């Protein structure tokens, strides 16, 4: 019993230390951004890595996801004679939830792991200490560009994911011959409220903050051994994904529930 309580206590302390450290890192990075201390060339490079280089995998992932969602929706809609609403239902699911969430999961797995591994390797090889010796803040040089790039590019990737997910559903419905493509598109145009699109993109921006801060924190907190880089990378991806899913619940409730949107 005492061992279980001690383990639970250590877990709580580790959790509080993690949130404290990531909160401090976020506050410091935000302070540099507010003061205009930004390496714009690094921001552009990170935007290319996070955004343009992630488009193919996001498109393929969401085309397949949209097709699978439609595969399950078609028989249910047929049962309640709601095939005319299928395009709208598919678009609502993508814009509100699946587009922002799936795009963020892809970026966390692909780019978040690279962030943690790259910064962790710099920590192990003492390049981070060299930056400090040159009076260059590691937060300003390493974290701020990644944070800004993630905030800017996650909404763009979410928009691509929304479109690809709807297109995947449209492709499956056309293949199955249950819903005419024109009826599918007309359902989206007539029933999808435009104001839910920016709300979904706002969620993606928050997820971008989570990915950048958590992964950069794990890289900077990496131990001074080569095997610690792999552990830091694993922690970065796992913690990013967990936080994305948990925060998504609260964001959805805050953005969509009050006005019953």
LINZIDA-V594300 format. One record per residue. N is the residue number from 1. RES is the residue in three letters. PHI is phi in radians with two decimals (none if undefined). PSI is psi as a letter, one per 30 degrees, with the letter a starting at -180 (none if undefined). Layout:
((N/RES/PHI/PSI) (N/RES/PHI/PSI))
This chain:
((1/UNK/none/e) (2/UNK/-1.13/e) (3/UNK/-1.15/e) (4/UNK/-1.13/e) (5/UNK/-1.13/e) (6/UNK/-1.14/e) (7/UNK/-1.13/e) (8/UNK/-1.11/e) (9/UNK/-1.11/e) (10/UNK/-1.11/e) (11/UNK/-1.10/e) (12/UNK/-1.15/e) (13/UNK/-1.11/e) (14/UNK/-1.09/e) (15/UNK/-1.14/e) (16/UNK/-1.12/e) (17/UNK/-1.13/e) (18/UNK/-1.11/e) (19/UNK/-1.16/e) (20/UNK/-1.13/e) (21/UNK/-1.19/e) (22/UNK/-1.20/e) (23/UNK/-1.11/e) (24/UNK/-1.13/e) (25/UNK/-1.11/e) (26/UNK/-1.12/e) (27/UNK/-1.12/e) (28/UNK/-1.16/e) (29/UNK/-1.13/e) (30/UNK/-1.11/e) (31/UNK/-1.09/e) (32/UNK/-1.12/e) (33/UNK/-1.11/e) (34/UNK/-1.10/e) (35/UNK/-1.52/f) (36/UNK/1.39/g) (37/UNK/-1.51/i) (38/UNK/-2.35/k) (39/UNK/-1.53/j) (40/UNK/-1.17/e) (41/UNK/-1.13/e) (42/UNK/-1.17/e) (43/UNK/-1.07/e) (44/UNK/-1.12/e) (45/UNK/-1.08/e) (46/UNK/-1.20/e) (47/UNK/-1.09/e) (48/UNK/-1.14/e) (49/UNK/-1.16/e) (50/UNK/-1.32/e) (51/UNK/-1.56/d) (52/UNK/-1.04/e) (53/UNK/-1.26/f) (54/UNK/-1.67/f) (55/UNK/-1.01/e) (56/UNK/-1.01/e) (57/UNK/-1.22/e) (58/UNK/-1.13/e) (59/UNK/-1.09/e) (60/UNK/-1.10/e) (61/UNK/-1.06/e) (62/UNK/-1.35/e) (63/UNK/-1.06/e) (64/UNK/-1.17/e) (65/UNK/-1.09/e) (66/UNK/-1.09/e) (67/UNK/-1.15/e) (68/UNK/-1.17/e) (69/UNK/-1.04/e) (70/UNK/-1.12/e) (71/UNK/-1.00/e) (72/UNK/-1.43/e) (73/UNK/-1.31/e) (74/UNK/-0.99/e) (75/UNK/-1.12/e) (76/UNK/-1.20/e) (77/UNK/-1.16/e) (78/UNK/-1.14/e) (79/UNK/-1.15/e) (80/UNK/-1.84/g) (81/UNK/0.98/h) (82/UNK/-2.07/g) (83/UNK/-1.09/f) (84/UNK/-1.20/f) (85/UNK/-1.73/g) (86/UNK/-1.09/e) (87/UNK/-1.08/e) (88/UNK/-1.10/e) (89/UNK/-1.07/e) (90/UNK/-1.07/e) (91/UNK/-1.15/e) (92/UNK/-1.05/e) (93/UNK/-1.10/e) (94/UNK/-1.23/e) (95/UNK/-1.20/e) (96/UNK/-1.34/e) (97/UNK/-2.21/d) (98/UNK/-1.18/e) (99/UNK/-1.06/e) (100/UNK/-1.06/e) (101/UNK/-1.19/e) (102/UNK/-1.20/e) (103/UNK/-1.06/e) (104/UNK/-1.19/e) (105/UNK/-1.11/e) (106/UNK/-1.07/e) (107/UNK/-1.16/e) (108/UNK/-1.08/e) (109/UNK/-1.27/e) (110/UNK/-1.53/e) (111/UNK/-1.66/e) (112/UNK/-1.05/e) (113/UNK/-1.11/e) (114/UNK/-1.16/e) (115/UNK/-1.02/e) (116/UNK/-1.11/e) (117/UNK/-1.18/e) (118/UNK/-1.13/e) (119/UNK/-1.21/e) (120/UNK/-1.08/e) (121/UNK/-1.13/e) (122/UNK/-1.10/e) (123/UNK/-1.17/e) (124/UNK/-1.14/e) (125/UNK/-1.49/g) (126/UNK/1.14/g) (127/UNK/-1.25/e) (128/UNK/-1.14/e) (129/UNK/-1.12/e) (130/UNK/-1.14/e) (131/UNK/-1.08/e) (132/UNK/-1.10/e) (133/UNK/-1.13/f) (134/UNK/-1.57/g) (135/UNK/1.12/h) (136/UNK/-1.92/k) (137/UNK/-1.25/k) (138/UNK/-1.05/e) (139/UNK/-1.17/e) (140/UNK/-1.17/e) (141/UNK/-1.47/e) (142/UNK/-1.85/e) (143/UNK/-1.51/e) (144/UNK/-1.00/e) (145/UNK/-1.06/e) (146/UNK/-1.21/e) (147/UNK/-1.14/e) (148/UNK/-1.10/e) (149/UNK/-1.10/e) (150/UNK/-1.16/e) (151/UNK/-1.11/e) (152/UNK/-1.36/e) (153/UNK/-1.62/f) (154/UNK/-1.08/e) (155/UNK/-1.05/e) (156/UNK/-1.11/e) (157/UNK/-1.15/e) (158/UNK/-1.11/e) (159/UNK/-1.13/e) (160/UNK/-1.08/e) (161/UNK/-1.12/e) (162/UNK/-1.00/e) (163/UNK/-1.10/e) (164/UNK/-1.14/e) (165/UNK/-1.13/e) (166/UNK/-1.15/e) (167/UNK/-1.12/e) (168/UNK/-1.11/e) (169/UNK/-1.13/e) (170/UNK/-1.08/e) (171/UNK/-1.11/e) (172/UNK/-1.17/e) (173/UNK/-1.08/e) (174/UNK/-1.16/e) (175/UNK/-1.16/e) (176/UNK/-1.28/f) (177/UNK/1.27/g) (178/UNK/-1.60/e) (179/UNK/-2.31/k) (180/UNK/-1.18/k) (181/UNK/-0.95/e) (182/UNK/-1.14/e) (183/UNK/-1.20/e) (184/UNK/-1.06/e) (185/UNK/-1.15/e) (186/UNK/-1.10/e) (187/UNK/-1.10/e) (188/UNK/-1.14/e) (189/UNK/-1.12/e) (190/UNK/-1.44/e) (191/UNK/-1.97/f) (192/UNK/-1.33/j) (193/UNK/-1.25/k) (194/UNK/-1.15/f) (195/UNK/-1.24/f) (196/UNK/-1.35/f) (197/UNK/-1.15/e) (198/UNK/-1.11/f) (199/UNK/-1.14/e) (200/UNK/-1.12/e) (201/UNK/-1.18/e) (202/UNK/-1.11/e) (203/UNK/-1.06/e) (204/UNK/-1.09/e) (205/UNK/-1.10/e) (206/UNK/-1.12/e) (207/UNK/-1.09/e) (208/UNK/-1.10/e) (209/UNK/-1.06/e) (210/UNK/-1.04/e) (211/UNK/-1.07/e) (212/UNK/-1.13/e) (213/UNK/-1.19/e) (214/UNK/-1.12/e) (215/UNK/-1.23/e) (216/UNK/-1.17/e) (217/UNK/-1.05/e) (218/UNK/-1.12/e) (219/UNK/-1.16/e) (220/UNK/-1.21/f) (221/UNK/-1.56/g) (222/UNK/-1.08/k) (223/UNK/-1.22/l) (224/UNK/-1.51/i) (225/UNK/-2.67/k) (226/UNK/-1.08/e) (227/UNK/-1.21/f) (228/UNK/-1.21/f) (229/UNK/-1.11/e) (230/UNK/-1.10/e) (231/UNK/-1.16/e) (232/UNK/-1.11/e) (233/UNK/-1.12/e) (234/UNK/-1.09/e) (235/UNK/-1.07/e) (236/UNK/-1.08/e) (237/UNK/-1.18/e) (238/UNK/-1.11/e) (239/UNK/-1.19/e) (240/UNK/-1.09/e) (241/UNK/-1.12/e) (242/UNK/-1.07/e) (243/UNK/-1.15/e) (244/UNK/-1.05/e) (245/UNK/-1.17/e) (246/UNK/-1.22/e) (247/UNK/-1.12/e) (248/UNK/-1.01/e) (249/UNK/-1.07/e) (250/UNK/-1.23/e) (251/UNK/-1.13/e) (252/UNK/-1.09/e) (253/UNK/-1.14/e) (254/UNK/-1.28/e) (255/UNK/-1.51/e) (256/UNK/-1.89/f) (257/UNK/-1.27/e) (258/UNK/-0.98/e) (259/UNK/-1.72/g) (260/UNK/0.91/h) (261/UNK/-1.30/none))
